[in-house]
């Protein structure tokens, strides 16, 4: 089965029982996956570090270290913290083992004997979740790059008008390195907190909409807009500061 890049998804099957390993690998290969095999936990970790599979099908009872420990080690490594792990065990089939496997970092837990259709559906589900997560991470990185590239000073404040995020242009305008958690009015005199969105008012007692304020010998145009997370009420506001000193001088 091809992933979002068009190549066959790579699955590592880890099981010290050759017959079980063969059966699982055969089903996966028949479905179009590229499959590698390992018989011990240490072999699995070494192969993962070298080849970076898309999914790991991991037995719990291994001859050196348990599958639970393998999962914990992978989750503790930033490189593999989001690697999909599916436990598949014939020995540990009780609810306590299932809970322990999920708590150790696995994304799913199946027990032998498992129907091939269930195994393949589980693999597809993990790959879909991984692809969705990758899209979210990519979108977040693109947002951060865009946020920093904006030449206006931009910050996000909470309901108490405390600054939680800001870009480099904002830090340059307010001339302070100790920004996190500070009330915006401490950084931009003339602004004041209020309990309703956008949680800021200007000197005229109105929400700042292109309000011009003096700031350390310069003039900045301030605009604030409340924003919500999901469908709930506004809980944050974005504030934009534009240096208009040259325009006022002209």
N, C-alpha and C positions, 0 to 999 in steps of 0.2 A: 504494500500500500504506500502510495507516495504522500509526502508531507506537503506543506504549503510551498516549498521551494521546488517541488517536482521530483525530488529524489526519493528513493525508498526509505521509509522510516527504519532506523537502526535500533534493534532490540537486543539487549544482553540478557540471556537466560542463565541464572545462577542456581545450580542444584547439584548436590554431590551424588545423587542417584542417577545413573546413566540412562536408565529406561524412562524415568520421568522427564529428564532434560531433553531426551530425544523426542518424546511425544509432543512436548510443548513447542520445541523448535520446529518440528515438522509442520504443525498447524500454522505457525507464524509464517514460515517460508511459503507454504501453500497460499497464504493470503497476500503474499507479495512483499513481506518485510525482509530486510537484511538482518540476519541473526548471527550473533556470536554467543559462545558458551563459556562458562566458567564453573569449576567444581568446588571452589573454596571461596571464602569471604575475601581473603587477601588477593587471590587471583582477580576477583571481581573489581576490587578497588583499583588495582594496578591497571586493568583493562579500561576502566572508566576514565582514569587520569590520562591515559594515552589516546583513547579513541572517542571519548565523549558521545555515548549513545543517546538516543532520544527517549528511551524508556528502559527501565530495569525490571525484569521479572525475577523476584528474589525469594528463594526458599528460606525458611527460618532456621531449620536444623542443618547446620553446616559443620564440617569436621574441625575447623579451626576457631572461627568466631561466629557468633549467631547472626542471622539476618537482621535481627533487631539492632545489633551493634553496628553492622555495616550501614544501616539506614541512619543511625545516629551520627556516625562519622561523616557520611556524605552531607547530611544537613548542617553539620558544623563547619563545612568547607564552603566558603562563599561561591566557589566555582560551580558547585553542584547543589546549592541550596534549593534550586527550583527543578531539579531533575526528577521526573515522574518515577515513582517507585511503587511497584505492585507486588505485595507479598503473596506467595502461593505455597501453601503448606499442607502436607498430609498428616503431620504429627501434631501440630498445634491447631486444633479445630474448635476449641472451647471459646466462649465469649471473652474470657479474661485475656486470652492470647490475642484475639482480634483487637481488643482495646489497647493492649501493650504494643502491638505492631503499629497501629495508627498513631499512638502517642510517641513512638520512637521516630516518626517522620514519614511513614509510608502514606501514599495517597489512596491505596485500596488494599483489600485483603480478601483473597479467595482461598478456598480449601479444596484439596483433592478428594475425590475425583471431580474435575470441573468440566463442564460441557464446553467444547471448542467455541461455540457461538457466544457463550458468556465471556470466555477469555478474550476473544477478539473484540467484542463490544467494549470490554473494560479498557483494552489497549487504545481503541479509537477514542474513548471518552477522555483518557488521560492526555492523548495527543491534542485533542480539541481544547482542553483546558490549558495546556501548555501554550498553544498557539494564541489563545485569547489573552493569556497573561503576557506573552511577548508583545502583543499589540499594545497593551496598556503601558508596559514599560517603555516601548518605543514612543508612544504618544507623550508620556511624561518627560522623556528626554528632549523631545522636540519642543514641548512647552517651555521647559527650563532654558533651552537655547534661545528661543524666541524672547522669553522674559528678559534675559540678560542682554539681548541685542537691541532692545528698545532704547532709544536715546533719551526719552523722557524718564524722569524718576518715577518709579512705580512701586507701591507697597500695598500689602494686604493687612488690614487691621481686624481685630475681633470686636465683639459687642461692647467692650470697654475701651475701644480705640487703641488697643495695644498692638504694636507692629509685630507681625508673625513672619512675614516674608517681604523681601525687597530685592531690587536689582542694584547693579553697581552704580547706575546713574543716580539712583535715589541716595545711596550712601555718599556719593560725590557732592550732591546738592546740600545735604544736611550737615556734611562735614563731621560725621561721627562714626566711630567704629563700634561703639556700644549701643546697637540699635535694638536687638532682640528683646521683646517684652516691654519696651518703653512706650509710654503713651505718646501718640503722634503729636499732640500739642506741645510736648516738651522739645520736640525736634523742629516743629514748624510753629512758632509763636503766632497767635491769631486764630488758630484752630482750637476747638473745644469739643469734648466728648458729649454725647447725648445718648439717651437710652433707645432711640429708634433708629432704623436704617436711614441714611448710611452711617450712623453713629458719630457723625461729625457735623459741626456747624461753624460758619465763619464769623468774622467780627460783627456782621449785620444780623446774626441770629438765625440765618438761613443756611440750608445745606450748600456747601461750596460747589458752584457750577460755574467754572471759569472765573473764580474769585482770585484777584491778584493780591499778593501779600509780600511784604518786605522780608527778606531772609539773608542775613549776614552780608549786607551791602548789595544784594541782588534782589530782583523781583521775580517771583514765581507765580504762575497761574495754576490754581489748585482746583481740581475736579474730583468729587467723590461719588461713588455709586454703590449702593448696597447690592450684595449678591448672596444667593442661597445655595445650599448643597442639596441637590435632588429637588423634591417637591415641597420641602419644608420651608419655614419662614427664613427671612434673611438673618444670617448669623455672622457674616463678614462684610467688609466693604473694601473695594479697591480704590486707591487714591492715586491720582496722577499729578505730578509736579512738572511743569514746563518752564524752563528758564526763559523769561521774556525781557530780560534786562536790556538787550540790544534794541528790541522793538520800542520799549519805552523811551530809551535814549534818543532814538531817531524821531 
